[in-house]
Amino acid sequence: VIPDVVVVGNGMAGSRVAAEIAAREPERRVTVLGDEPAYNRVLLSAVLAGTAREPDIALARPVPDVRLTRVLALDRTRRVVRTPAGEVPYGTVVLATGGEPRLPPVTGLSTDLPGLHTFRDLTDCAAIGASGARRAVVLGGGLLGLEAARGLAGRGVEVTVVHAGPHLMERQLDAAAGRVLAGTLDLLGVRTLVGADTVAVLGTDRFRGLLLAGGERVHAELLVVACGVRPSVALARDAGLPVRAGVVVDDRLRTADPHVYAIGDCAEHRGRVYGLVAPAWEQAAVAAASICGAPARYTGSTLVTRLKAAGVELAAMGEVGDAGEVVQFADTARGTYKKLLIRDGRLAGAILLGDVSTVGLVTQLYDRGAPVPPDRLGLLFGGWPAAGAGTDAAALPDGATVCRCNGVSKAAIVTCARAGARSVTEIAARTRATTGCGGCAGQVAELLAGTGEPVPARVAG
Ligand SMILES: Cc1cc2nc3c(=O)[nH]c(=O)nc-3n(C[C@H](O)[C@H](O)[C@H](O)COP(=O)(O)OP(=O)(O)OC[C@H]3O[C@@H](n4cnc5c(N)ncnc54)[C@H](O)[C@@H]3O)c2cc1C
């Protein structure tokens, strides 16, 4: 029997596309071939921080036929994928191979060196957690690096973040926010060095530290490399499909070959490789619909970055610069920084650091490109649209997206609560809200409370 759809990669995008196809057409034969069991990769930060355990982050098996195997090659002429156990024929194949950690060209930097780890999968996470190091260096001050650093500091490890960029998270933050964030991290036991070029890794038998361009040596027993992700494109490239940064796909998530789709961290759509779960899951839904014959189109995603690090509240979206009207507030001593960038009456970008109480409203304005209300202060500090209007979640319009990872609206959550869901866990089971990064769990609990139903003290995520 020829399996109709073969999904390569059992990660967040692969397992989701398989589940979506099975939900649409239960009779369809879907086979998932992946070299890892499926788990919520986003929550590896929580595993490293010790707030979640490995079994907590497992994802349900999306279809009965999931095989733990590496796929070695894609043969488009014969429509088969090759595995060590033999060939698997396909009618349609979905590449969901994700990405691999990028290793910067630094002398002596090799994953073969004991004490040096990347941070991408469960194996990395377990190795970092088991290292027993007293001092660690995290190379890279982006989202991933800072989450790793905060997690290690929470375990009592002395951590230094070495970042080549001009300030922390420069893709999401301006310089002032980067400085406030560095101050907050310092109080949490994470030292940060920015504008720091790494010249060499110290130690040949095992990792002993980093040598920086200024001559400074940062000594440690553990190095976590968090310098970005390179899309895993080898299967597509070797099969002669167009590849730029990622596997090039159209609005249906199809490659140049109509029998081959690509989604998630390995795919490049309209020149963008996202590297985030919300776009990956949106792409999975569109690819599934398209494979099942529905006229779905993916036109791109708007991104909101949330840092998942205990003691650091941060949400950032859109442009970082100052081209437009800037509404800004900084209280460095308290670790608070807020900024709205408004252009043509719409939100072009926003940073909420230290206090994200208005994140729902700000995100909603950004998502919809809606006119920014005249009460700018209310948007930064709450009380919008009128003082005393209630919570952020309560003030959201029904159509607002609450769970960004899964694209779940306020209306869907409220409807679910009114239909009898009694807890965040039940809402999660019925709508998928909170099951991505978990950052919306507080808002979902608020909405549930607003319907008059009891909310359990502990919320998911
Ligand atoms: C620690 C951490 C924290 C993160 N936090 C966030 C966050 O807060 N928000 C957010 O949006 N994103 C976050 N991300 C990114 C997010 O995890 C990814 O965007 C998401 O996992 C992409 O899904 P994917 O299925 O495309 O790739 P993956 O989840 O990487 O899955 C790809 C799978 O394919 C397998 N594979 C590859 N090649 C083959 C082959 N030839 N044969 C068989 N199997 C193969 C891989 O082993 C892997 O299991 C985080 C990532 C990490 C590592």
PDBQT file of the ligand as one rigid body, heavy atoms in Angstrom, charges set to zero:
ROOT
HETATM    1  C1  LIG A 501      15.138  26.282  23.495  1.00  0.00    +0.000 C 
HETATM    2  C2  LIG A 501      14.234  26.821  22.426  1.00  0.00    +0.000 A 
HETATM    3  C3  LIG A 501      13.269  27.763  22.751  1.00  0.00    +0.000 A 
HETATM    4  C4  LIG A 501      12.419  28.271  21.776  1.00  0.00    +0.000 A 
HETATM    5  N1  LIG A 501      11.486  29.193  22.140  1.00  0.00    +0.000 NA
HETATM    6  C5  LIG A 501      10.625  29.642  21.222  1.00  0.00    +0.000 A 
HETATM    7  C6  LIG A 501       9.584  30.556  21.590  1.00  0.00    +0.000 A 
HETATM    8  O1  LIG A 501       9.482  30.994  22.736  1.00  0.00    +0.000 OA
HETATM    9  N2  LIG A 501       8.697  30.935  20.638  1.00  0.00    +0.000 N 
HETATM   10  C7  LIG A 501       8.780  30.461  19.359  1.00  0.00    +0.000 A 
HETATM   11  O2  LIG A 501       7.937  30.805  18.539  1.00  0.00    +0.000 OA
HETATM   12  N3  LIG A 501       9.760  29.619  18.974  1.00  0.00    +0.000 NA
HETATM   13  C8  LIG A 501      10.682  29.203  19.873  1.00  0.00    +0.000 A 
HETATM   14  N4  LIG A 501      11.656  28.326  19.486  1.00  0.00    +0.000 N 
HETATM   15  C9  LIG A 501      11.728  27.908  18.066  1.00  0.00    +0.000 C 
HETATM   16  C10 LIG A 501      10.756  26.755  17.777  1.00  0.00    +0.000 C 
HETATM   17  O3  LIG A 501      11.066  25.677  18.606  1.00  0.00    +0.000 OA
HETATM   18  C11 LIG A 501      10.839  26.353  16.315  1.00  0.00    +0.000 C 
HETATM   19  O4  LIG A 501      10.433  27.442  15.528  1.00  0.00    +0.000 OA
HETATM   20  C12 LIG A 501       9.963  25.139  15.990  1.00  0.00    +0.000 C 
HETATM   21  O5  LIG A 501      10.387  24.028  16.710  1.00  0.00    +0.000 OA
HETATM   22  C13 LIG A 501       9.981  24.853  14.484  1.00  0.00    +0.000 C 
HETATM   23  O6  LIG A 501       9.356  23.628  14.208  1.00  0.00    +0.000 OA
HETATM   24  P1  LIG A 501       9.870  22.693  13.033  1.00  0.00    +0.000 P 
HETATM   25  O7  LIG A 501       8.995  21.482  13.059  1.00  0.00    +0.000 OA
HETATM   26  O8  LIG A 501      10.018  23.451  11.788  1.00  0.00    +0.000 OA
HETATM   27  O9  LIG A 501      11.344  22.254  13.450  1.00  0.00    +0.000 OA
HETATM   28  P2  LIG A 501      11.758  21.278  14.624  1.00  0.00    +0.000 P 
HETATM   29  O10 LIG A 501      10.880  21.426  15.794  1.00  0.00    +0.000 OA
HETATM   30  O11 LIG A 501      13.223  21.495  14.807  1.00  0.00    +0.000 OA
HETATM   31  O12 LIG A 501      11.533  19.824  14.026  1.00  0.00    +0.000 OA
HETATM   32  C14 LIG A 501      12.280  19.293  12.964  1.00  0.00    +0.000 C 
HETATM   33  C15 LIG A 501      12.442  17.800  13.216  1.00  0.00    +0.000 C 
HETATM   34  O13 LIG A 501      12.881  17.174  12.017  1.00  0.00    +0.000 OA
HETATM   35  C16 LIG A 501      13.883  16.241  12.346  1.00  0.00    +0.000 C 
HETATM   36  N5  LIG A 501      14.686  15.979  11.134  1.00  0.00    +0.000 N 
HETATM   37  C17 LIG A 501      15.493  16.840  10.472  1.00  0.00    +0.000 A 
HETATM   38  N6  LIG A 501      16.043  16.239   9.392  1.00  0.00    +0.000 NA
HETATM   39  C18 LIG A 501      15.558  14.978   9.386  1.00  0.00    +0.000 A 
HETATM   40  C19 LIG A 501      15.768  13.863   8.516  1.00  0.00    +0.000 A 
HETATM   41  N7  LIG A 501      16.547  13.939   7.436  1.00  0.00    +0.000 N 
HETATM   42  N8  LIG A 501      15.124  12.711   8.814  1.00  0.00    +0.000 NA
HETATM   43  C20 LIG A 501      14.311  12.601   9.886  1.00  0.00    +0.000 A 
HETATM   44  N9  LIG A 501      14.073  13.634  10.736  1.00  0.00    +0.000 NA
HETATM   45  C21 LIG A 501      14.696  14.801  10.487  1.00  0.00    +0.000 A 
HETATM   46  C22 LIG A 501      14.648  16.921  13.448  1.00  0.00    +0.000 C 
HETATM   47  O14 LIG A 501      15.425  16.018  14.191  1.00  0.00    +0.000 OA
HETATM   48  C23 LIG A 501      13.500  17.487  14.272  1.00  0.00    +0.000 C 
HETATM   49  O15 LIG A 501      13.010  16.542  15.181  1.00  0.00    +0.000 OA
HETATM   50  C24 LIG A 501      12.554  27.823  20.436  1.00  0.00    +0.000 A 
HETATM   51  C25 LIG A 501      13.528  26.889  20.102  1.00  0.00    +0.000 A 
HETATM   52  C26 LIG A 501      14.379  26.395  21.069  1.00  0.00    +0.000 A 
HETATM   53  C27 LIG A 501      15.442  25.393  20.690  1.00  0.00    +0.000 C 
ENDROOT
TORSDOF 0
